[in-house]
Amino acid sequence: MKSNKPLKYTLISFGSIGMFLFSFTMIYDLLIPDVCYYHMNEMSPFMNLFYSAGGGSNGHPEPNFLNFVLSLFIGGFLGNRIYLIIKKVN
């Protein structure tokens, strides 16, 4: 199979969007079951790396820019790997 750029970019886009949605819904709910817990308690260093709980969000953790970029990068990487597998099979 010769290089099919529209398929490649479509899979990378769907992978990025899918991982973005997965990160901001499923992973968020798994890591933060009670958002009000962080009104009185400190977040761990791992949580501080990917989530911020400032005054603008009323102390509730919300994904930060690093979480956003990492989600898009991992999703794009997975989409590219799926494209390479499809290319290898054909």
Beta strands, then each sheet from edge to edge (+ up, - down):
strand 1: 51-52
strand 2: 62-63
sheet 1: 1+ 2-
end
